[in-house]
Amino acid sequence: MGKTKRGAKDERSEATSVYYYSTLTNNNPYAPCFAYRSLIIVWSESLTAAKTFDLMSLEDPAKPIVADVRSVSSMGNKILVGTKSSDILELDIPTGEARGLLNGHYGGELWGVDYNPTGVNVATVGDEGILCVWDTKKHQRIGWTNVGGKARGVCYMADGSVIAVGMYTGNVVVYGETGLEKKADVKVAKEWIQCMKYSPDGSTLAVGSHDNNIYLLETRTYTRRSVLKGHSSFITHLDWSSDNKFLQSNCGAYELLYWNNRNGAQIKSPSSLKDVGWDTWTCVLGWPVQSIWQGAAGNDINCCVKIAGNLITGGDDGGVKLWRHPVVKNKAKKKVYKGHTSHVTNCCQGEEGKKVWTTGGGDRAIMQFNMVD
């Protein structure tokens, strides 16, 4: 992946605490570390500055998003540094080299996640306004950019070439995956965007907003061609049919509606679509997911994704649940997997159903689950 873009603002805070950690030993020529803002100074035994690191001057992928130091610990010739943007770095004192060990999101909640259908990358976007691309084989962040504000919706086009981000402002911002260069930025909705999906053929982007509408954008210029009106609450989930002709959608009032892609009309006879194949199934309402609600209040289930003969759900209890699809029997059996310390906000699948990724709201964690027989 090429060079990523950043906002022009210097993210160093006006005032940052000073952190110390003493590591003076018989075999260690270095004394305590001193950290202030993005600077880390290593003292010699004679208490002169032996080495200075400025996290702002590091190169990708070690350079943190926000270079404010929040914790520092040293042992021997190594220093571990934790930053405001949830980055953990390892600094080598003799060589001056820096290595990124861990990255993450760091503000508000984390909702946006999607998998590149053509590769091994996953994209996430958080409330702090950072779009990240992750290599799921190496478990490393390989690119990021500041989208300019709070965002909770993200999706890949089917060919993996672009990533669309849904903003709290109602804008849709589109980036090329390689280098994360901005390709489009259009005002679409009156309120914030929670869910988006490209049609299987890539010609249309469906955008679900908290203004209760779904917007269809043609992807050559990202101009609006249809507004789907009919829901009585904010749009939470949507899916395309495999032939690009239809959409299904859920909203905050627990409605399941169907739409004609060609003219944007609502289809008021659901039985006419009983034989339609769906490209994805992420709607939490519908015949094949009816029993995932056993014992749950309406807002307890935030996401689901169908994977071959299985269904994954995530909700406010923090559990990731595995069901046999379709889930239609009363008291259907499930397996529950723990890991998140907060509500599970979203999930997606990739690698031909071999992997599942989930996001946590308050813990802002991205977790990978392997599907095994």
C-alpha positions as CSV (number, residue, x, y, z in Angstrom):
1,M,0.0,0.0,0.0
2,G,1.3,3.5,-0.8
3,K,1.7,6.5,1.4
4,T,-1.3,7.4,3.5
5,K,-2.7,10.9,3.9
6,R,-3.1,12.8,7.2
7,G,-4.9,15.9,8.3
8,A,-2.8,19.0,8.5
9,K,-3.5,19.5,12.2
10,D,-0.6,18.8,14.6
11,E,-2.1,16.4,17.1
12,R,0.3,17.2,20.0
13,S,-1.7,18.3,23.0
14,E,-1.3,21.6,24.7
15,A,-0.3,19.9,27.9
16,T,0.9,16.4,28.5
17,S,2.0,14.7,31.7
18,V,5.6,13.7,32.2
19,Y,6.3,10.0,32.7
20,Y,9.4,8.4,34.2
21,Y,10.6,4.8,34.5
22,S,13.9,4.0,36.1
23,T,15.9,1.1,34.6
24,L,19.4,1.8,36.1
25,T,21.2,-1.6,36.5
26,N,24.8,-2.7,36.7
27,N,24.8,-3.9,33.0
28,N,22.7,-1.1,31.6
29,P,24.5,2.1,30.4
30,Y,21.2,4.0,30.3
31,A,19.4,5.6,33.2
32,P,15.7,6.7,33.4
33,C,13.6,7.8,30.3
34,F,11.9,11.1,30.3
35,A,8.8,11.6,28.1
36,Y,7.0,14.9,27.2
37,R,4.5,15.2,24.4
38,S,6.0,13.3,21.5
39,L,9.6,13.4,22.8
40,I,11.4,10.7,24.7
41,I,14.8,11.4,26.1
42,V,17.1,8.7,27.4
43,W,19.6,9.7,30.0
44,S,23.2,8.3,30.4
45,E,24.6,7.2,33.7
46,S,26.1,10.7,34.0
47,L,22.6,12.1,33.5
48,T,23.2,13.7,30.1
49,A,20.9,13.2,27.2
50,A,22.2,10.1,25.4
51,K,19.4,9.6,22.9
52,T,16.3,11.6,21.9
53,F,13.3,10.2,20.0
54,D,10.6,12.3,18.4
55,L,7.6,10.1,17.6
56,M,6.4,12.8,15.2
57,S,9.4,12.2,13.0
58,L,9.0,8.4,12.7
59,E,8.2,6.8,9.3
60,D,5.3,4.6,8.5
61,P,4.2,2.1,9.7
62,A,5.8,2.9,13.1
63,K,4.6,6.5,13.2
64,P,1.6,6.8,15.6
65,I,-1.6,8.7,14.6
66,V,-1.4,10.9,17.6
67,A,2.2,11.1,19.0
68,D,1.3,12.2,22.6
69,V,3.0,9.8,24.9
70,R,0.8,8.2,27.6
71,S,3.1,5.6,29.0
72,V,6.8,4.6,28.8
73,S,8.7,1.6,30.1
74,S,12.3,0.5,29.4
75,M,14.4,-2.5,29.9
76,G,17.9,-3.0,28.7
77,N,18.3,-1.3,25.3
78,K,14.5,-1.3,24.5
79,I,11.8,1.2,25.4
80,L,8.0,0.5,25.1
81,V,5.9,3.5,24.4
82,G,2.1,3.9,24.6
83,T,0.4,6.8,22.8
84,K,-2.9,8.7,23.0
85,S,-4.0,7.0,19.8
86,S,-3.7,3.5,21.2
87,D,-0.3,2.8,19.5
88,I,2.3,0.7,21.3
89,L,5.9,1.1,19.9
90,E,9.2,-0.5,20.6
91,L,12.2,1.8,20.4
92,D,15.8,0.5,20.1
93,I,18.1,2.8,22.0
94,P,21.4,2.0,20.2
95,T,20.1,2.0,16.7
96,G,17.3,4.5,17.0
97,E,14.9,2.1,15.2
98,A,11.2,2.0,15.9
99,R,8.8,-0.9,15.5
100,G,5.1,-0.7,15.8
101,L,3.7,-3.5,18.0
102,L,0.0,-2.6,18.3
103,N,-2.4,-0.1,16.8
104,G,-6.0,0.7,17.3
105,H,-8.9,3.2,17.4
106,Y,-9.0,5.6,20.2
107,G,-12.0,7.9,20.4
108,G,-15.7,7.4,21.1
109,E,-17.0,4.0,19.8
110,L,-16.0,1.7,16.9
111,W,-18.8,0.7,14.5
112,G,-17.5,0.5,10.9
113,V,-15.9,-2.7,9.5
114,D,-15.8,-4.4,6.1
115,Y,-13.7,-7.0,4.3
116,N,-12.1,-6.6,0.9
117,P,-13.7,-9.3,-1.2
118,T,-10.7,-9.7,-3.4
119,G,-7.9,-9.8,-0.8
120,V,-6.9,-10.2,2.8
121,N,-7.5,-6.6,4.0
122,V,-10.2,-5.3,6.4
123,A,-11.2,-1.6,6.7
124,T,-12.5,0.0,9.9
125,V,-13.6,3.5,10.8
126,G,-14.2,5.0,14.2
127,D,-15.7,7.9,16.0
128,E,-12.3,9.6,16.2
129,G,-12.5,9.9,12.4
130,I,-9.7,7.6,11.4
131,L,-10.1,5.1,8.5
132,C,-7.7,2.1,8.9
133,V,-6.8,-0.7,6.6
134,W,-5.5,-3.9,8.2
135,D,-3.6,-6.9,6.7
136,T,-5.4,-9.8,8.3
137,K,-2.6,-12.3,7.7
138,K,0.1,-10.1,9.3
139,H,-2.4,-8.6,11.8
140,Q,-0.9,-5.2,11.1
141,R,-2.3,-1.8,10.2
142,I,-1.0,-1.0,6.7
143,G,-2.6,2.3,6.0
144,W,-4.7,5.0,7.6
145,T,-6.2,8.4,6.8
146,N,-8.1,11.1,8.7
147,V,-11.6,11.3,7.1
148,G,-12.3,14.7,8.8
149,G,-14.9,13.8,11.3
150,K,-17.0,11.2,13.2
151,A,-17.9,8.1,11.0
152,R,-19.6,4.8,11.6
153,G,-20.3,3.3,8.1
154,V,-17.7,1.7,5.8
155,C,-17.9,-0.7,2.9
156,Y,-15.8,-2.0,0.0
157,M,-16.8,-2.2,-3.6
158,A,-17.0,-5.8,-4.8
159,D,-13.7,-5.5,-6.8
160,G,-11.9,-4.2,-3.7
161,S,-10.7,-1.0,-5.5
162,V,-12.5,1.6,-3.4
163,I,-13.7,2.1,0.2
164,A,-16.8,4.2,1.0
165,V,-17.1,5.9,4.4
166,G,-20.4,7.2,5.8
167,M,-20.0,10.3,7.9
168,Y,-21.9,11.8,10.8
169,T,-22.5,14.8,8.6
170,G,-24.5,12.8,6.1
171,N,-21.6,12.9,3.6
172,V,-20.2,9.9,1.8
173,V,-16.4,10.0,1.2
174,V,-14.8,7.5,-1.2
175,Y,-11.1,6.4,-1.1
176,G,-9.0,4.3,-3.3
177,E,-7.8,1.3,-1.2
178,T,-4.2,1.7,-2.5
179,G,-2.8,4.8,-0.9
180,L,-6.2,5.9,0.5
181,E,-6.4,8.8,-1.9
182,K,-9.8,10.6,-1.8
183,K,-11.9,10.1,-4.9
184,A,-15.2,11.6,-4.0
185,D,-16.9,13.6,-1.2
186,V,-20.6,14.2,-1.6
187,K,-23.4,15.4,0.7
188,V,-26.1,12.7,0.6
189,A,-28.3,12.6,3.8
190,K,-29.6,15.1,6.3
191,E,-28.4,12.9,9.3
192,W,-25.7,10.5,10.0
193,I,-25.0,7.3,8.0
194,Q,-25.0,4.0,9.8
195,C,-24.9,1.4,7.0
196,M,-23.9,1.2,3.3
197,K,-23.5,-1.5,0.7
198,Y,-22.3,-1.5,-3.0
199,S,-24.4,-3.5,-5.4
200,P,-22.7,-6.8,-6.5
201,D,-22.0,-5.3,-9.9
202,G,-20.6,-2.1,-8.4
203,S,-22.9,0.2,-10.3
204,T,-24.8,1.5,-7.2
205,L,-24.1,2.4,-3.6
206,A,-27.0,2.1,-1.2
207,V,-26.7,4.5,1.8
208,G,-28.8,4.1,5.0
209,S,-29.2,7.2,7.1
210,H,-30.7,8.3,10.4
211,D,-33.0,10.6,8.5
212,N,-35.1,7.3,7.8
213,N,-34.2,7.2,4.1
214,I,-32.0,5.0,1.8
215,Y,-30.2,6.8,-0.9
216,L,-29.0,5.1,-4.2
217,L,-25.9,6.6,-5.7
218,E,-24.6,5.7,-9.1
219,T,-20.9,5.1,-8.7
220,R,-19.4,6.7,-11.8
221,T,-19.9,10.2,-10.3
222,Y,-21.6,9.3,-6.9
223,T,-24.6,11.4,-7.8
224,R,-28.0,10.5,-6.2
225,R,-30.5,8.8,-8.5
226,S,-33.1,7.5,-6.1
227,V,-34.4,8.1,-2.5
228,L,-36.2,5.2,-0.9
229,K,-38.8,6.5,1.5
230,G,-41.0,4.3,3.6
231,H,-39.2,3.5,6.9
232,S,-40.6,5.1,10.1
233,S,-37.2,5.2,11.8
234,F,-33.4,5.3,11.1
235,I,-31.9,2.7,8.8
236,T,-29.8,0.1,10.5
237,H,-29.1,-2.7,8.0
238,L,-29.5,-3.4,4.3
239,D,-28.7,-6.1,1.7
240,W,-28.6,-6.5,-2.1
241,S,-30.0,-9.3,-4.0
242,S,-27.5,-11.3,-6.0
243,D,-28.9,-10.1,-9.3
244,N,-28.7,-6.4,-8.3
245,K,-32.5,-6.0,-8.7
246,F,-33.7,-5.7,-5.1
247,L,-32.8,-4.5,-1.7
248,Q,-34.0,-5.4,1.8
249,S,-33.6,-3.1,4.8
250,N,-34.2,-2.8,8.5
251,C,-34.8,0.3,10.7
252,G,-34.9,1.3,14.3
253,A,-38.6,0.7,14.4
254,Y,-37.9,-3.0,13.6
255,E,-39.4,-2.9,10.1
256,L,-38.3,-5.1,7.2
257,L,-39.0,-3.5,3.8
258,Y,-38.1,-4.4,0.2
259,W,-37.2,-2.2,-2.7
260,N,-36.9,-2.2,-6.4
261,N,-33.4,-1.0,-7.5
262,R,-34.5,0.1,-10.9
263,N,-37.1,2.7,-9.9
264,G,-36.7,3.0,-6.1
265,A,-40.2,1.8,-5.4
266,Q,-41.1,-0.1,-2.3
267,I,-42.3,-3.7,-2.9
268,K,-45.3,-4.2,-0.7
269,S,-45.7,-7.9,-1.5
270,P,-42.8,-9.7,0.2
271,S,-44.0,-13.1,-0.9
272,S,-43.1,-12.1,-4.5
273,L,-39.5,-12.2,-3.4
274,K,-39.5,-15.5,-1.7
275,D,-37.2,-17.1,-4.3
276,V,-34.8,-14.2,-4.5
277,G,-31.2,-15.0,-3.6
278,W,-29.4,-12.4,-1.5
279,D,-25.8,-11.5,-2.1
280,T,-25.4,-10.9,1.7
281,W,-27.5,-11.3,4.7
282,T,-26.8,-8.7,7.4
283,C,-30.4,-7.8,8.3
284,V,-31.3,-8.7,11.8
285,L,-35.0,-9.1,10.9
286,G,-36.4,-11.6,8.4
287,W,-37.6,-15.2,8.1
288,P,-34.2,-17.0,8.3
289,V,-33.1,-15.0,11.4
290,Q,-36.4,-14.9,13.3
291,S,-35.2,-16.9,16.3
292,I,-32.1,-15.0,17.1
293,W,-34.3,-12.7,19.2
294,Q,-35.2,-15.3,21.8
295,G,-35.1,-13.6,25.2
296,A,-33.6,-10.4,23.7
297,A,-35.0,-6.9,23.7
298,G,-35.0,-5.1,20.4
299,N,-31.7,-3.2,20.8
300,D,-29.9,-6.3,22.2
301,I,-28.8,-7.5,18.7
302,N,-26.7,-5.0,16.7
303,C,-25.4,-7.1,13.8
304,C,-25.5,-10.4,12.0
305,V,-23.8,-12.0,9.0
306,K,-24.6,-15.2,7.1
307,I,-21.7,-17.5,6.4
308,A,-22.6,-20.5,4.3
309,G,-24.7,-22.7,6.6
310,N,-24.0,-20.5,9.7
311,L,-25.1,-17.2,11.1
312,I,-23.0,-14.9,13.3
313,T,-24.7,-12.3,15.6
314,G,-23.4,-9.7,18.0
315,G,-25.2,-7.6,20.5
316,D,-25.2,-5.5,23.7
317,D,-24.2,-8.5,25.9
318,G,-20.7,-8.5,24.4
319,G,-21.1,-12.0,23.1
320,V,-20.4,-13.3,19.5
321,K,-22.9,-16.0,18.8
322,L,-22.7,-18.8,16.2
323,W,-26.0,-20.3,14.9
324,R,-26.9,-22.9,12.3
325,H,-28.6,-21.0,9.4
326,P,-31.6,-20.6,9.0
327,V,-32.4,-19.8,12.6
328,V,-36.1,-20.5,12.7
329,K,-36.7,-23.0,15.5
330,N,-37.9,-21.9,18.9
331,K,-35.0,-22.2,21.4
332,A,-32.5,-22.7,18.5
333,K,-29.1,-23.8,19.8
334,K,-26.1,-21.5,19.6
335,K,-22.5,-21.2,20.8
336,V,-21.4,-18.0,22.5
337,Y,-17.8,-16.7,22.2
338,K,-16.4,-14.0,24.5
339,G,-13.6,-11.5,24.0
340,H,-15.2,-8.1,23.8
341,T,-15.6,-6.1,27.0
342,S,-18.3,-4.0,25.6
343,H,-21.3,-4.3,23.2
344,V,-20.6,-5.8,19.8
345,T,-21.5,-3.2,17.2
346,N,-20.7,-4.9,13.9
347,C,-19.4,-8.0,12.1
348,C,-18.3,-9.1,8.7
349,Q,-17.0,-12.2,7.0
350,G,-14.3,-12.9,4.5
351,E,-11.8,-15.4,3.0
352,E,-14.7,-17.4,1.6
353,G,-16.3,-17.7,5.0
354,K,-13.2,-18.8,6.9
355,K,-12.9,-15.7,9.0
356,V,-15.2,-13.4,10.9
357,W,-14.3,-9.9,12.2
358,T,-16.2,-8.1,14.9
359,T,-16.0,-4.6,16.4
360,G,-16.6,-3.5,20.0
361,G,-18.2,-0.2,20.8
362,G,-16.7,0.8,24.1
363,D,-13.6,-1.3,23.9
364,R,-12.9,-0.2,20.3
365,A,-11.4,-3.7,19.6
366,I,-11.3,-5.5,16.3
367,M,-11.4,-9.3,16.8
368,Q,-10.8,-12.1,14.3
369,F,-12.6,-15.4,14.7
370,N,-11.7,-18.5,12.6
371,M,-14.5,-20.7,11.3
372,V,-13.6,-24.3,11.8
373,D,-15.5,-27.5,10.9
